[in-house]
Amino acid sequence: MSTPRTKSSVANYDVALTSSAAKELKKLSGSLIARIVPRLENLAFNPRPPGCKKLQGGDSEWRIRVGDYRVVYTIDNERLLVDVTRILTEVPSTNDDCGVRPREPLTFNDSTVPS
């Protein structure tokens, strides 16, 4: 039997992790878990904290950053539920050195160029 919610000026949300998000969290080191879990708990009081971002092209997905990690979640205001769907590492930007060499300019010798 669930306890009824008390009326207050501030709504508290329940925070749930999908099974895949829970697996992703368990794979992280203890120090990272210690940094991420308090941020997840804070979503219960403020599901749209400063610095959060609404993601485009998703089902009302939001993202918070915790160091080099992104926590992706949805907010159900009717059920007062924050559903954490993914915990991901940041992808390096295209400007970072990722081992890809710039394209070599094309060169032709005189025999391959049509006259």
TILO-985040 format. One record per residue: residue in three letters; x, y, z of N, C-alpha, C, O in turn. Coordinates in steps of 0.001 Angstrom, whole numbers. Layout:
BEGIN
  residuo      n_u      n_v      n_w     ca_u     ca_v     ca_w      c_u      c_v      c_w      o_u      o_v      o_w
      ALA        X        Y        Z        X        Y        Z        X        Y        Z        X        Y        Z
...
end
This chain:
BEGIN
  residuo      n_u      n_v      n_w     ca_u     ca_v     ca_w      c_u      c_v      c_w      o_u      o_v      o_w
      MET      847    -1170        0        0        0        0      895     1235        0     1799     1352      827
      SER      647     2134     -907     1470     3332     -972      908     4404      -56     -299     4476      175
      THR     1786     5221      453     1360     6303     1321      935     7484      458     1560     7757     -566
      PRO     -117     8186      859     -555     9330       56      462    10459      129     1131    10649     1145
      ARG      563    11187     -941     1474    12333     -969      867    13472     -168     -337    13723     -227
      THR     1707    14143      569     1231    15299     1313     1283    16515      413     2171    16623     -433
      LYS      377    17399      579      336    18627     -204     1413    19573      308     1523    19817     1510
      SER     2190    20093     -604     3185    21087     -234     3384    22012    -1418     2929    21733    -2528
      SER     4068    23113    -1169     4313    24059    -2243     5381    23559    -3204     5468    24031    -4338
      VAL     6204    22596    -2753     7252    22037    -3592     6938    20563    -3816     6825    19791    -2864
      ALA     6796    20176    -5089     6517    18780    -5398     7813    17996    -5412     8793    18426    -6020
      ASN     7829    16855    -4751     8982    15965    -4789     8696    14867    -5799     7625    14261    -5790
      TYR     9656    14618    -6660     9529    13601    -7690    10185    12312    -7209    11111    12343    -6399
      ASP     9704    11189    -7710    10396     9922    -7519    11421     9807    -8638    11148    10204    -9771
      VAL    12588     9275    -8335    13639     9080    -9330    13825     7585    -9518    14099     6858    -8563
      ALA    13672     7131   -10763    13836     5709   -11084    14869     5561   -12189    14995     6430   -13053
      LEU    15606     4462   -12158    16583     4157   -13199    16071     2983   -14013    15579     2003   -13454
      THR    16187     3078   -15334    15877     1918   -16162    16940      862   -15885    17983     1159   -15303
      SER    16673     -363   -16302    17655    -1429   -16049    18970    -1141   -16770    20041    -1443   -16243
      SER    18901     -562   -17968    20142     -261   -18692    20918      860   -18001    22147      814   -17951
      ALA    20225     1859   -17471    20913     2938   -16751    21543     2406   -15470    22641     2823   -15100
      ALA    20863     1493   -14794    21420      898   -13578    22682       98   -13897    23651      142   -13140
      LYS    22673     -635   -15017    23862    -1384   -15427    25015     -446   -15744    26157     -700   -15362
      GLU    24706      648   -16452    25749     1620   -16792    26345     2239   -15541    27552     2467   -15471
      LEU    25496     2515   -14543    25973     3098   -13293    26873     2109   -12541    27902     2505   -11993
      LYS    26495      837   -12514    27270     -171   -11788    28652     -386   -12396    29571     -803   -11691
      LYS    28817     -109   -13691    30106     -300   -14361    31122      777   -13985    32318      611   -14227
      LEU    30658     1877   -13398    31540     2999   -13095    32314     2759   -11803    31952     1915   -10985
      SER    33382     3523   -11648    34191     3409   -10429    33424     3974    -9235    32463     4729    -9392
      GLY    33863     3598    -8060    33215     4060    -6835    33210     5575    -6696    32238     6156    -6215
      SER    34306     6218    -7119    34368     7677    -6993    33383     8357    -7945    32800     9386    -7604
      LEU    33197     7786    -9138    32214     8358   -10066    30796     8147    -9567    29953     9038    -9670
      ILE    30538     6967    -9027    29206     6701    -8470    28916     7680    -7341    27798     8180    -7218
      ALA    29924     7955    -6516    29757     8891    -5398    29459    10306    -5886    28837    11085    -5163
      ARG    29891    10653    -7096    29590    11974    -7659    28228    12004    -8346    27532    13019    -8303
      ILE    27842    10886    -8985    26607    10872    -9779    25365    10686    -8915    24356    11354    -9140
      VAL    25421     9787    -7927    24236     9471    -7121    23647    10708    -6430    22427    10871    -6460
      PRO    24442    11584    -5812    23830    12783    -5212    23116    13662    -6248    22091    14271    -5940
      ARG    23648    13730    -7459    22990    14514    -8510    21662    13874    -8907    20693    14575    -9201
      LEU    21619    12531    -8915    20359    11842    -9196    19350    12107    -8084    18169    12328    -8353
      GLU    19810    12085    -6844    18915    12346    -5712    18378    13768    -5757    17227    14004    -5389
      ASN    19192    14717    -6201    18747    16112    -6295    17660    16305    -7343    16885    17257    -7259
      LEU    17593    15410    -8337    16542    15513    -9350    15152    15350    -8737    14169    15815    -9314
      ALA    15056    14703    -7587    13769    14544    -6909    13217    15892    -6456    12001    16080    -6404
      PHE    14096    16823    -6130    13678    18134    -5654    13611    19164    -6778    12804    20092    -6734
      ASN    14467    18991    -7782    14499    19926    -8902    14872    19153   -10167    16056    18986   -10457
      PRO    13871    18677   -10930    14185    17883   -12120    14775    18704   -13273    15233    18140   -14266
      ARG    14764    20010   -13144    15375    20889   -14148    16382    21816   -13467    16159    23023   -13374
      PRO    17495    21241   -12990    18476    22051   -12248    19228    22993   -13182    19197    22812   -14399
      PRO    19901    23993   -12626    20720    24873   -13468    21738    24048   -14264    22376    23142   -13728
      GLY    21873    24374   -15534    22810    23674   -16394    22220    22480   -17121    22885    21894   -17975
      CYS    20980    22104   -16800    20374    20989   -17524    20016    21447   -18935    19906    22643   -19203
      LYS    19840    20490   -19819    19536    20832   -21207    18457    19899   -21727    18532    18685   -21540
      LYS    17449    20472   -22383    16422    19665   -23038    16991    19194   -24360    17452    20006   -25163
      LEU    16965    17887   -24595    17551    17327   -25798    16568    17404   -26961    15363    17235   -26777
      GLN    17080    17654   -28136    16251    17725   -29329    16082    16336   -29908    16972    15492   -29804
      GLY    14932    16106   -30518    14691    14849   -31206    14365    13681   -30301    14282    12548   -30776
      GLY    14182    13915   -29033    13870    12832   -28104    12464    12983   -27563    11745    13923   -27904
      ASP    12086    12046   -26719    10768    12091   -26087    10845    12929   -24820    10793    12394   -23713
      SER    10966    14220   -24978    11074    15120   -23827    12242    14727   -22933    12119    14737   -21708
      GLU    13363    14384   -23532    14527    13987   -22759    15316    15212   -22310    15401    16219   -23012
      TRP    15890    15087   -21114    16719    16121   -20526    18079    15517   -20223    18230    14297   -20162
      ARG    19081    16395   -20031    20426    15930   -19756    21076    16821   -18712    20989    18047   -18784
      ILE    21731    16192   -17737    22616    16921   -16843    24013    16342   -17044    24169    15184   -17431
      ARG    25008    17151   -16779    26393    16709   -16900    26988    16554   -15509    26782    17379   -14619
      VAL    27729    15474   -15357    28469    15230   -14126    29891    14898   -14565    30189    13753   -14905
      GLY    30755    15890   -14557    32112    15686   -15066    32065    15362   -16547    31491    16112   -17337
      ASP    32679    14230   -16926    32687    13800   -18321    31501    12913   -18665    31474    12318   -19743
      TYR    30525    12810   -17782    29378    11932   -17994    28102    12745   -18183    27943    13845   -17654
      ARG    27192    12145   -18971    25874    12735   -19172    24832    11801   -18585    24879    10591   -18811
      VAL    23903    12349   -17842    22776    11596   -17312    21557    12058   -18099    21178    13227   -18045
      VAL    20942    11119   -18839    19786    11431   -19682    18543    10899   -18989    18530     9771   -18496
      TYR    17492    11725   -18956    16287    11336   -18219    15058    11998   -18822    15161    12962   -19580
      THR    13894    11463   -18472    12619    12054   -18853    11905    12495   -17584    12176    11992   -16494
      ILE    10997    13434   -17744    10237    13958   -16607     8751    13749   -16884     8236    14181   -17916
      ASP     8069    13087   -15957     6618    12905   -16039     6005    13740   -14917     5980    13326   -13758
      ASN     5511    14926   -15284     4971    15845   -14272     3660    15352   -13662     3357    15675   -12513
      GLU     2882    14577   -14410     1613    14077   -13878     1832    13037   -12786     1142    13032   -11767
      ARG     2813    12150   -13017     3108    11104   -12033     4215    11507   -11075     4563    10735   -10181
      LEU     4782    12708   -11243     5911    13189   -10433     7037    12162   -10448     7488    11688    -9405
      LEU     7488    11825   -11689     8501    10797   -11867     9613    11297   -12775     9355    11831   -13854
      VAL    10855    11119   -12331    12043    11343   -13151    12580     9960   -13480    12957     9207   -12582
      ASP    12616     9624   -14760    13046     8306   -15205    14401     8426   -15895    14481     8920   -17020
      VAL    15467     7979   -15229    16821     8046   -15782    16959     6901   -16780    16800     5732   -16426
      THR    17260     7253   -18041    17305     6241   -19092    18720     5854   -19495    18945     4723   -19926
      ARG    19690     6776   -19363    21059     6484   -19794    22060     7264   -18962    21776     8368   -18497
      ILE    23234     6676   -18781    24375     7360   -18171    25534     7113   -19123    26032     5993   -19230
      LEU    25962     8167   -19815    26914     8035   -20915    28149     8875   -20691    28103     9896   -20004
      THR    29268     8438   -21280    30456     9277   -21291    30325    10261   -22435    29631    10004   -23418
      GLU    30996    11386   -22297    31007    12374   -23371    31762    11816   -24558    32771    11130   -24390
      VAL    31292    12098   -25734    31965    11695   -26961    32965    12783   -27312    32624    13965   -27256
      PRO    34201    12416   -27677    35161    13474   -28020    34670    14260   -29236    34077    13701   -30159
      SER    34928    15551   -29216    34489    16383   -30331    35363    16110   -31542    36432    15512   -31422
      THR    34914    16542   -32695    35659    16293   -33929    36971    17061   -33948    37862    16726   -34728
      ASN    37114    18086   -33108    38347    18862   -33066    39418    18212   -32198    40589    18585   -32267
      ASP    39015    17240   -31380    39988    16566   -30527    40863    15649   -31363    40455    15201   -32435
      ASP    42053    15371   -30881    42944    14461   -31571    42457    13045   -31329    42646    12495   -30243
      CYS    41839    12460   -32323    41305    11108   -32163    41985    10133   -33114    41424     9082   -33423
      GLY    43188    10465   -33582    43938     9549   -34405    43608     9594   -35882    44136     8789   -36648
      VAL    42760    10498   -36301    42400    10587   -37712    43262    11650   -38364    43317    12792   -37907
      ARG    43930    11265   -39430    44774    12225   -40137    43944    13048   -41102    42935    12572   -41621
      PRO    44366    14285   -41344    43646    15062   -42359    43835    14417   -43718    44844    13763   -43982
      ARG    42865    14610   -44557    42902    14030   -45890    44074    14600   -46686    44318    15806   -46678
      GLU    44797    13711   -47372    45914    14122   -48226    45353    14784   -49482    44344    14321   -50013
      PRO    45982    15853   -49970    45498    16452   -51216    45748    15493   -52377    46750    14778   -52406
      LEU    44833    15490   -53317    44986    14627   -54485    46046    15196   -55410    46076    16397   -55679
      THR    46904    14332   -55885    47931    14763   -56841    47835    13881   -58075    47545    12689   -57974
      PHE    48074    14457   -59212    48041    13726   -60477    49394    13886   -61157    50026    14940   -61078
      ASN    49819    12841   -61815    50981    13018   -62665    50472    13268   -64098    49282    13100   -64360
      ASP    51305    13641   -64966    50888    14056   -66298    50200    12951   -67076    49373    13243   -67940
      SER    50511    11694   -66802    49930    10594   -67583    48485    10297   -67200    47760     9699   -67994
      THR    48029    10709   -65967    46661    10421   -65544    45711    11558   -65846    44497    11373   -65773
      VAL    46216    12708   -66176    45354    13852   -66450    44949    13795   -67923    45813    13736   -68798
      PRO    43633    13813   -68207    43212    13802   -69606    43610    15093   -70307    43625    16163   -69698
      SER    43930    14982   -71584    44333    16174   -72319    43209    16759   -73125    43395    17770   -73801
end
